[in-house]
Amino acid sequence: MNEEVQLVFEMAREKMEKAIEHLETELQRIRAGKANIHILDGVMVDYYGVMTPLNQVSNVSTPDAKTIAIQPWEKKMIDPIEKAIQQANVGITPINNGELIRLIIPTLTEERRSQLVKQVKNEGENARVSIRNARREANDEYKQMQKSGLSEDDVKRAEENIQEITNEFSEKVDKVIEEKEEDIMTI
């Protein structure tokens, strides 16, 4: 495989890996009935006029399977943290006792589980689209290289290699989705 072909292959592989990483990050934010501090990953707190991630102004922990505890490092940050959680719309009302904030994770109803599974499948489809786009871009590059003198056999081989990793990454998406669905449907 010549260097240009290898470079296009590596770039496509990198894009596919990023699609999987993005999928896993998005799925961490979908709560599955168990306390998971990652549902607060996107929460930004107004810390003296600077929007700061929640985990940089407080200690976030899960004392038990149904509770997330947020312990601010500064007592006067408790109200801005509570407001930030409410604005982030994580679907759980914070309970503020003046010392720390608790989020009690409600048990998921069957209907809510079904909605979450649909959301998971949607995220999976987005990842598959990204993977297919990486494949298409690589194949387009190979076709351009063919016009610039790359042999037809080399292009065919390169396209076959891209298809192989596309299949490999599509299977990874299926596996990640399946695991998350199982997590959601387990009571």
Backbone as a ProteinNet text record, in pm:
[ID]
protein_1_A
[PRIMARY]
MNEEVQLVFEMAREKMEKAIEHLETELQRIRAGKANIHILDGVMVDYYGVMTPLNQVSNVSTPDAKTIAIQPWEKKMIDPIEKAIQQANVGITPINNGELIRLIIPTLTEERRSQLVKQVKNEGENARVSIRNARREANDEYKQMQKSGLSEDDVKRAEENIQEITNEFSEKVDKVIEEKEEDIMTI
[TERTIARY]
85.5	0	89.3	65.7	151.7	117	203.4	190.5	61.5	24.3	-98.2	-221.3	-225.8	-337.9	-343.2	-226.6	-217.7	-264.3	-225.2	-263.8	-416.1	-478	-624.2	-690.5	-636	-688	-680.9	-564.5	-546.2	-640.1	-660	-751.4	-894.6	-934.6	-1069.6	-1085.6	-983.9	-987.8	-1000.4	-925.5	-929.1	-1069.3	-1130.1	-1266.1	-1365.6	-1347.9	-1437.6	-1419	-1293.6	-1267.7	-1331.1	-1321.8	-1382.8	-1534.7	-1593.7	-1738.9	-1777.3	-1696.7	-1722.6	-1704.4	-1597.1	-1572.8	-1688.5	-1734.1	-1845.4	-1971.5	-1995.8	-2112.2	-2105.5	-1990.6	-1976.9	-1996.9	-1945.2	-1963.3	-2111.4	-2179.7	-2321.8	-2403.6	-2369.8	-2445.9	-2424.9	-2309.4	-2285.7	-2382.6	-2427.5	-2518.8	-2663.1	-2691.4	-2826.7	-2835.2	-2921.2	-2926.4	-3008.1	-2960.9	-3023.3	-3085.2	-3134.2	-3199.2	-3102.9	-2973.2	-2871.9	-2801.3	-2753.8	-2680.6	-2551.7	-2530.8	-2412.1	-2371	-2253.7	-2212.2	-2197	-2186	-2168	-2291.6	-2408.1	-2524.7	-2507.5	-2410.6	-2384.5	-2265.5	-2209.5	-2090.3	-2108	-2225.5	-2245	-2285.4	-2296.9	-2345.5	-2234.2	-2264.7	-2170.2	-2225.8	-2138.1	-2177.6	-2115.3	-2191.7	-2139.9	-2052.1	-1922	-1825.7	-1756.4	-1807.3	-1754	-1747	-1854.7	-1864.1	-1804.6	-1744.7	-1685.4	-1763.5	-1810.1	-1882.3	-1781.2	-1799.4	-1703.1	-1774.4	-1711	-1773	-1801.1	-1913.8	-1957.6	-1849	-1781	-1681.2	-1555.2	-1547.1	-1432.8	-1465.3	-1592	-1629.8	-1688.5	-1692.9	-1753.3	-1703.3	-1732	-1704	-1834.8	-1834.5	-1954.5	-1932.7	-2025.9	-2009	-2143.9	-2137.5	-2258.8	-2251.6	-2310.2	-2306.7	-2382.2	-2483.6	-2553.4	-2605.2	-2669.2	-2709.4	-2816.3	-2886.7	-2995.9	-2970.5	-2850.8	-2824.8	-2693.5	-2698.9	-2576.9	-2565.6	-2449.3	-2426.4	-2327	-2360.5	-2272.5	-2233.9	-2107	-2054.7	-1970.9	-2025.3	-1947.8	-1822.1	-1715.5	-1593	-1606.1	-1698	-1725.5	-1874.9	-1909.6	-2049.5	-2139.5	-2085.7	-2169.2	-2195.9	-2134.7	-2158.7	-2280.4	-2341.8	-2451.3	-2569.9	-2606.8	-2720.1	-2688	-2570.5	-2539.8	-2533.2	-2485.6	-2479.8	-2621.3	-2707.6	-2845.7	-2913	-2892.5	-2952.1	-2897.8	-2767.9	-2706.1	-2763.3	-2786.1	-2842.2	-2984	-3061.6	-3198.7	-3198.6	-3109.2	-3102.2	-3051.2	-2968.6	-2912.6	-3018.9	-3132.3	-3244.9	-3206	-3145.9	-3107.9	-3226.3	-3340.6	-3461.4	-3475.6	-3392.4	-3400	-3395.3	-3487.4	-3489.6	-3388.4	-3296.5	-3197.2	-3258.7	-3208.6	-3252.6	-3134.7	-3157.1	-3051	-3076.9	-2982	-3001.5	-2912	-2853.8	-2768.3	-2622.4	-2595.8	-2458.5	-2416.4	-2507.6	-2480.4	-2610	-2594.5	-2710	-2718	-2838.8	-2861.5	-2952.6	-2923.1	-3012.1	-3055.2	-3184.4	-3237.7	-3282.7	-3222.2	-3253.2	-3382	-3487	-3612.7	-3602.6	-3680.1	-3687	-3752.6	-3697	-3749.8	-3877.6	-3975.3	-4096.6	-4066.8	-4152	-4134	-4136.5	-4226.8	-4238	-4109.3	-4054.6	-3930.8	-3814.2	-3810.7	-3705.3	-3712.2	-3833.8	-3851.2	-3802.3	-3832.4	-3785.5	-3633	-3573.4	-3427.4	-3364	-3425.2	-3373.5	-3380	-3489.3	-3499.9	-3389.6	-3364.4	-3259.4	-3123	-3098.4	-2972.8	-2958.5	-3066.6	-3061.2	-3034.2	-3093.1	-3070.7	-2923.5	-2864.5	-2721.7	-2637.7	-2678.1	-2607.3	-2614.2	-2730.6	-2746.2	-2658.9	-2650.6	-2563.4	-2418	-2375.7	-2238.8	-2218.7	-2318.3	-2307.6	-2295.9	-2373.2	-2367	-2226.2	-2168.7	-2032.2	-1932.4	-1949.4	-1859.2	-1873.8	-1998.2	-2020	-1965.5	-1978.3	-1923.5	-1771.6	-1706.3	-1560	-1523.7	-1602.6	-1578.1	-1594.7	-1703.5	-1730.7	-1618.6	-1575.6	-1468.3	-1340.6	-1307.8	-1187.2	-1200.4	-1315.4	-1335	-1327.6	-1380.7	-1370.7	-1224.1	-1146.6	-1002.8	-934.1	-970	-908.6	-942.1	-1064.8	-1104.4	-1024.5	-1000.2	-917	-773.9	-723.2	-588.4	-580.4	-690.5	-692.9	-679.3	-747.2	-736.6	-594.1	-522.1	-384.3	-281.7	-327.7	-232.7	-229.4	-307	-309.8	-383	-329.3	-389.2	-527.1	-609.4	-744.6	-742.6	-645.8	-632.9	-603.3	-513.3	-480.5	-603.2	-680.4	-802.3	-900.1	-918	-1009	-965.5	-835.3	-781	-804.1	-778.5	-795.3	-942.4	-1032.5	-1176.1	-1219.2	-1162	-1193.6	-1146.6	-1026.4	-973.9	-1062.5	-1106.8	-1194.9	-1326.5	-1377.3	-1503.2	-1486.4	-1370.2	-1344.6	-1349.8	-1281.2	-1283.5	-1420	-1490.8	-1626.6	-1713.4	-1702.5	-1778.4	-1737.4	-1606.6	-1553.5	-1610.9	-1609.4	-1659.9	-1811.8	-1880.7	-2026.3	-2062.3	-1984.1	-2005.7	-1980.1	-1878.3	-1850.4	-1969.5	-2027.5	-2145.1	-2256.8	-2281.9	-2387.2	-2363.7	-2238.6	-2204.3	-2227.4	-2182.1	-2198.3	-2347.1	-2425.1	-2569.4	-2636.7	-2600.3	-2659.5	-2633	-2508.8	-2474.2	-2554.7	-2569.3	-2643.3	-2791.5	-2847.8	-2988.1	-3010.3	-2917.3	-2927.9	-2921.1	-2833.8	-2819.3	-2951.2	-3014.8	-3139.9	-3253.6	-3260.6	-3373	-3358.1	-3237.7	-3217.5	-3274.7	-3363.2	-3429.6	-3346.1
-118.4	0	123.7	214.2	332.7	428.2	525.7	612.7	694.8	747.7	828.7	745.4	625	534.3	501.6	473.7	442	561.7	681.9	803.3	820.9	802.5	814.3	708.1	586.9	477.2	515	564.7	602	715.4	812.1	922.9	872.4	781.4	724.4	647.2	567.9	490.2	584	692.4	789.8	851.4	886.2	942.9	841.4	714.9	610	589.6	594.7	582.3	697.9	817.3	935.3	920.2	859.9	837.5	745.9	641.7	548.7	622	699.9	775.6	870.4	940	1033.8	959.9	846.2	765.1	726.6	676.8	635.5	752.6	869.9	989.8	1027	1025.5	1060.6	960.1	832.2	729.6	737.8	787.8	802.8	902.7	997.3	1100.3	1052	938.6	883.9	799.1	840.3	768.9	640.2	539.2	407.6	361	455.1	415.6	397	407	397.1	531.7	567.4	692	685	784.2	790.9	937.3	969.9	1110.7	1170.3	1087.1	1138.3	1210.7	1191.9	1266.8	1415.3	1451	1591.6	1648.4	1571.4	1615.2	1748.7	1775.3	1899.6	2018.7	2001.9	2109.5	2211	2337.8	2447.5	2540.7	2580.1	2663	2800.7	2905.3	3041.5	3058.3	3048.9	3057.2	3192.1	3288.9	3426.1	3481.8	3462.6	3518.6	3432.2	3320	3230.8	3099.6	3059.1	2932.1	2817.9	2738.3	2635.7	2500.6	2392	2259.8	2229.7	2166	2133.8	2061.8	1966.6	1887.9	1967.6	2095.5	2179	2275.2	2272.8	2358.7	2276.2	2143.6	2059	1915.7	1839.1	1695.9	1625.8	1548.3	1477.3	1328.8	1267.5	1125.8	1054	921.9	839.9	758.4	810.8	738.3	604.8	595.4	468	462	352.9	328.9	425.1	492.7	580.7	728.6	764.3	901.8	954	1079.9	1152.1	1266.2	1279.6	1386.9	1486.5	1616.1	1722.1	1806.1	1804.4	1877.9	1994.3	2117.8	2233.6	2254.6	2302.2	2329.9	2459.5	2547.4	2671.8	2673.6	2699.5	2693	2788.6	2906.7	3003.8	2962	2853.2	2804.4	2712.3	2680.8	2583.7	2631	2759.8	2809.7	2815.4	2868.9	2865.9	2723.7	2628.9	2488.8	2434.5	2459.7	2413.3	2472.6	2601.1	2669.2	2608.4	2581.8	2524.9	2387	2306.4	2171.3	2183.1	2275.8	2295.1	2342	2433.8	2485.9	2381.2	2288.6	2185.1	2084.1	2085.4	2000.1	1852.4	1802.5	1661.2	1572.5	1632.8	1555	1512.5	1568.7	1535	1665.7	1680.8	1801.9	1789.4	1888.2	1882.8	1910.8	1842.9	1864.9	1928.8	2052.3	2130.7	2138.5	2088.8	2096.6	2203.5	2291.7	2397.3	2356.6	2227	2176.5	2109.2	2027.5	1959.7	1943.3	1907.4	1888.7	1740.7	1686.9	1546.2	1539.9	1443.5	1410.1	1266.7	1246.9	1112.3	1061.6	952.5	896.1	815.2	858.6	782.6	650.1	553.7	426.4	452.4	393.8	417	337.3	403.7	332.7	259.7	165.7	91	185.9	284.8	382.3	463.8	507.6	586.5	501.2	375.2	285.4	275.9	264.1	255.8	383.2	498.6	626.1	631.3	585.8	588.2	494.5	377.9	284.4	349.7	420.8	491	595.3	666.7	768.7	703.3	589	515.6	471.6	417.5	373.1	490.4	605.6	726.1	767.2	764.3	796.9	695.9	569.2	466.1	492.3	533	562.8	681.9	782.4	897.4	851.9	759.5	707.5	630.7	550.9	475.4	569.8	678.7	777.3	837	869.5	924.7	825	699	594.8	580.6	580.7	569.7	692.4	809.3	930.2	921	867	849.7	754	646.8	551.7	620.5	696.5	764.9	863.2	941.1	1037.5	966.8	855.4	780.5	726.8	670.1	616.9	727.6	845.1	959.2	997.7	996.3	1025.9	923.4	796.6	691.5	711.4	751.2	774.8	892.2	994.4	1106.8	1059.1	970.5	917.6	834.7	764.8	684.4	776.3	891.2	987.8	1042.4	1041.7	1092.2	982	862	758.8	633.1	625.6	504.1	395.6	274.5	167.3	128.8	75.7	34.2	-75.3	-167.3	-275.4	-219.5	-119.5	-58.6	11	75.8	143	39.5	-70.7	-177.1	-231.4	-259.6	-311.4	-211.3	-84.9	19.5	29.1	23	29.4	-92.3	-208.7	-328.9	-312.9	-256.7	-233.7	-137.3	-32.6	64.5	-2.3	-87.3	-156.2	-248.3	-314.5	-403.1	-326.5	-209.4	-137.1	-72.8	-41.1	11	-94.2	-218.7	-328.3	-347.8	-342	-360.2	-254	-128.3	-21.2	-24.7	-68.6	-82.8	-188.4	-295.9	-399.4	-344.2	-257.8	-195.3	-110.7	-35.8	45.5	-45.3	-155.6	-249.1	-299.3	-332.4	-386.6	-281.9	-158.3	-50.4	-23.9	-19.8	4.3	-108.3	-231.4	-347.6	-344.3	-311.2	-305	-196.8	-80.9	28.7	-7.2	-69.7	-111.2	-209.6	-304.6	-402.7	-333.2	-234.5	-156.9	-85.4	-27.7	45.2	-49.4	-163.6	-254.5	-340.3	-344.2	-419.7	-340.5	-403.3	-332.8	-343.2
0	0	0	-94.7	-96.3	18.8	42.1	158.9	159	43.5	35.8	69.3	15.7	41.6	190.4	249.3	392.4	476.2	436.5	509.9	509.7	394	383.7	472.6	469.8	552.5	700.4	744.2	885.4	925.7	836.9	867.9	882.9	795.9	804	934.2	969.1	1093.3	1214.2	1212.2	1322.2	1335.3	1223.3	1226.6	1282.5	1245.3	1294.5	1444.9	1490.4	1634.8	1711.2	1653.1	1717.9	1724.8	1623.1	1623.7	1739.5	1763	1874.3	2007.5	2020.6	2144.9	2173.5	2069.1	2085.7	2129.9	2068.1	2104.3	2251.6	2295.8	2435.4	2530.9	2494	2577.4	2586.7	2473.3	2472.5	2553.9	2543.2	2615	2765.8	2809.2	2952.7	3013.8	2933.8	2984.5	2995	2932.6	2939.5	3065.2	3156.8	3284.2	3270.6	3339.5	3326.3	3457	3538	3662.7	3777.9	3748.3	3852.7	3860.6	3979	3994.8	3913.2	3828.7	3744.6	3736.1	3787.2	3790.3	3650.6	3547.7	3411.3	3357.8	3419.5	3371.2	3400.1	3486.3	3518.9	3441.5	3348.4	3275.4	3203	3151.8	3076.3	3161.4	3292.7	3380.3	3404.7	3371.3	3391.9	3499.3	3593.4	3707.2	3692.3	3725	3725.1	3849	3829.6	3940.2	3930.5	4006.7	4005.4	3863.1	3786.8	3652.8	3542.7	3577.9	3477.3	3477.3	3357.6	3348.7	3362.8	3468.3	3507.4	3519.6	3475.3	3491.8	3639.4	3664.6	3800.9	3880.7	3816.7	3889.7	3925.4	3881.9	3918.7	4032.9	4079	4193.1	4306.8	4288.4	4390.8	4377.2	4480.3	4478.6	4442.6	4335.4	4291.5	4318.1	4392.6	4426.2	4425.9	4434.7	4442.8	4571.4	4679.9	4807.1	4802.6	4714.5	4695.4	4552	4515.6	4376.3	4324.6	4414.2	4371.4	4401.2	4449.7	4491.2	4434.6	4389.4	4353.2	4453.8	4515.9	4612.7	4553.9	4566	4518.3	4639.4	4675.1	4790.7	4737.8	4742.5	4693.3	4778.3	4714.5	4787.9	4867	4820.9	4893.3	4922.6	5046.8	5088.6	5008.6	4973	4900.4	4755.4	4708.9	4572.8	4564.6	4678.1	4677.5	4592.7	4602.9	4523.1	4373	4332.8	4188.6	4131.5	4211.8	4164.4	4146.5	4244.9	4235	4110.9	4088.3	3972.7	3841.6	3837	3716.6	3684.8	3789.3	3768.3	3713.9	3769.5	3721.2	3575.9	3542.5	3405.1	3306.2	3354.2	3265.7	3224.5	3294.7	3257.5	3250.8	3359.8	3364.9	3400.7	3429.8	3456.9	3601.7	3690.1	3832.1	3910.8	4005.7	4087.2	4200.4	4210.3	4317.2	4454.7	4557.2	4695.8	4768.5	4815.3	4877.2	5027	5108.3	5254	5318.3	5235.1	5285.6	5296	5298.6	5308.5	5177.8	5125.1	4999.5	4921.8	4795.1	4707.3	4674.5	4684.8	4650.7	4528.5	4444	4332.6	4356.2	4375.9	4395.3	4258	4214.9	4082.9	4094.2	4023.7	4031.6	3956.1	3999.8	3929.5	3794	3690.7	3556.5	3532.4	3471.4	3430.8	3300	3265.3	3140.5	3020.5	3027.5	2918.2	2904.4	3018.4	3016.8	2966.1	3003.8	2954.4	2801.8	2749.7	2603.7	2536.3	2596.8	2540.7	2540.7	2649.6	2658.8	2556.1	2534.1	2433.9	2295.4	2266.2	2137.5	2124.7	2233.9	2234.8	2209.9	2272.1	2255.4	2108.8	2052.1	1912.3	1818.5	1850.1	1770.2	1774.8	1893.8	1907.3	1828.5	1832.4	1757	1607.5	1561	1418.3	1378.7	1466.2	1438.3	1423.8	1509.3	1501.4	1370.6	1331.7	1205.8	1086.5	1089.4	980.3	972.7	1087.9	1089.9	1031.9	1066.3	1016.4	864.7	817.5	671.9	599.2	662.1	600.3	587.4	690.3	685	570.9	555.6	446.1	310.5	296.7	169.3	134.7	236.2	212	167.7	232.1	194.9	52	19.2	-116	-221.5	-187.6	-281	-303.2	-194.2	-205.3	-296	-278.9	-360.1	-507.8	-536.1	-674.8	-734.4	-651.8	-697.4	-726.8	-639.7	-658.8	-787.1	-818.8	-941.1	-1062.1	-1057	-1167.4	-1178	-1064	-1062.1	-1084.8	-1124	-1162	-1076.2	-968.6	-886.4	-965.5	-962	-1043.2	-989.7	-1080.5	-1045.4	-938.6	-948.5	-849.3	-710.8	-704.9	-576.2	-515.8	-600.6	-553.1	-498.8	-571.9	-527.4	-390.9	-379.3	-253.3	-139.3	-167.2	-65.7	-23.7	-121.2	-89.6	-8.1	-39.2	39.3	183.9	201.5	337.2	415.5	348.4	414.2	452.5	363.3	393.2	513.6	523.4	637.5	770	775.9	903.7	927.4	819.8	836	903.1	856.2	917.1	1062.4	1086.8	1221.9	1317.2	1273.6	1359.8	1372.2	1269	1278.7	1382.6	1386.7	1488.6	1628.8	1641	1771.3	1816.4	1721.6	1753.6	1803.7	1731.5	1771.6	1913.8	1945.2	2076.6	2186.2	2161.5	2259.9	2284.4	2176.4	2186.1	2263.7	2229.6	2295	2446.1	2484.5	2627.3	2699.6	2634.8	2698.3	2710	2606.7	2611.5	2726.4	2739.1	2845.3	2981.6	2993.4	3116.2	3150.7	3049.5	3070.4	3107.3	3041.2	3062.3	3186.9	3247.6	3372.6	3487.6	3561.4	3670.5	3796.8
[MASK]
+++++++++++++++++++++++++++++++++++++++++++++++++++++++++++++++++++++++++++++++++++++++++++++++++++++++++++++++++++++++++++++++++++++++++++++++++++++++++++++++++++++++++++++++++++++++++++

